[in-house]
């Protein structure tokens, strides 16, 4: 769907999260463990809209850690924008990323 690119949306093929996420302001995802961890490593705010299995618990963890806001379930998505919350989440996310990188275990 590259023909649908806009100044706010860029469609790409497969791309490693490690290359993509550090370039994002935030990420909206399904709540998968791998996506959640990659966003935390990148230091960006995230919001999960789960629809199955452990994704609901992962959303709870995102909120508990201050990495993103609580969100409704995927089937009940409502779009709301709150820049002050985004700035707070960006700050917390950067702090978590710094902690994760500065406390790497050897291996």
C-alpha positions, 0 to 999 in steps of 0.5 A: 500500500505504498501508494497510500503513504502520507506525511504521517503514515509510511507503509513498509515491508518487513523491517526489524523492530530494532531498526524501526521503533527508535524512529517512532514517537509512539507505537500502537500494537496488539499487546504481544510480548515481543512487540511490548519488549521491543518498544520498551527497549526503544524507549517509546510510549506504547498502547496495546489493544489486545484481542487474545491470550496473554495480550490482556496481561501484557497491556496491564504490565504496560500500564503498571510500568508506566510505559503507556496508557490503559486502552480499551479492547481492540473491538472497542477502539476510540481515538483520543489525543492527549499531548500532556499524557504523551509527554509524560509517557515519553519521559517514562519510556525513555527512563525505562529504556535507559534502565534496560540498556544500563543493566544488561546482563552479560551473555 
